[in-house]
């Protein structure tokens, strides 16, 4: 899990673009790694990335001897659900409607249609679920 905009906020919409660019870089690096793995007669690695933008609670949890920085909230849960949905959608990166709107067309996206997720009363709208092949 990677967090953009915490503990120090990034001015909107920079956090969304930074998250999507990082995901695209991750996909590119995996493709390069897979070229080497296939040449070494090893199986390719596949990843899925879910990106959601919104409010969350972020901070340290644990004890003074062992603390970790983490975040919780509906946005975090949605990002995890999107990541899991990449397998069903057969897409590497899925983003939520808030991220798509924050991008403002700066990065091209492909609408996939509405999708339902556990913990959500209504499906994400058609233009809300985006991906890159």
N, C-alpha and C positions, 0 to 999 in steps of 0.2 A: 504494500500500500504506500502510495506517495501522496502527500498533501501539498497543495499549492495555495498560498494565501494565509498560512498559519505557521509559526506564531506571529509573523509580521504580515499584515495584509498587503496584497498586490492591488494596484488600482484596476478596477474592472475596465475592460474585459480581459486584462492580461493573464489572469490566473487560468481562464479557460483555454486560451491560445497556448499558454505554456504547457498545460496538461496534454493537449492534443499533440503538440509538437514532440513532447517527450514520448508519447505513445507511438507516434510515427517513427521516431528514432529507435525505439525498442524493437519494433517490427523489422526495421532495416537491419539492425544488428543481429537479430535472430536469423534472418535470411542469409547473411554473411556466414554466421556460425554453421548454419545447415549446409551450406556449400562445402565447408570443410568436413563436416560430419559425414555427409554422403560420400565424399571422396575417400574417407577413412572407413567406409562400409559400416557406418553407424546410422541408426534411425534419426530422422529429422525431429526437431523439437517444435511444438506448436504452442503459442501463447494466446490468451484472450485478455483484452483490456476493457474495463468498464469505467466510464468517466461520468460523474454527476457533479453539478455545481449547486451550491446552496449553503444554508447555515448548518453549523455543526458545533459541538462542544469539543474543544481541543485542549490538551494539557497533559501534565505528568500524572501518572498513577503508580502506585506501589509504595515502597518504603524508602528511607534514606539509603539503605544498603543496595536496593535494587529497584530503580525507577525506570519507567519507560514512557515515552511521549506517544500519545495515541489520540484518536478522535472517535466520537460516537454521534449517532443521530440518524435521522431518516435519509439524509443525503448520502451518508456513508453506506447505509444498508442498500440504497438504490444502486450505487456504484458496484457493490458486490453482486447484486442481482443481475446487473447488466453484464458483468464479467462472466458470470455463469451462463448467461443467455447467448454468449458468443458461439458456444458449441452448437446450440439449436439453430441459430441464425446463419451458421457457417460464415461468419464474419470475424475478423480479428479485433476490430475496435468498434464499440458501441457507445454512443453518447446520449445523454438525456436532453429534453427540450430546453432546459435552462442553459446548458452548455452551448447548444446549437444557436440559441438566440444571442448569447454573449459573443459568439464568433462573428456575428454580423456579416456572414458571407466571405470572410477573409480566407477561410480554408474550405474547399469544396467538400460537400457531404452528399450522401446518397440516402434518400428516405426509404425505409423498409416497410412501413406500415405499422399499424397499432399492435401493441403487445401487452399482455397482462403479466403482473409480477406479484408474488406473495407479499402481503402487507400493504398493497395498494388497492383502494376501493374501485378505481376505474383504470382501464388500460391507458398507457401512455398514448397520446394522439399520434396520428399518422406521420406528421412532420416532426414528432418528438424523438423518434428512435432513428438514429443515423449510423452509418457505418462506412468503412473503407474496406474493400476486398483484400 
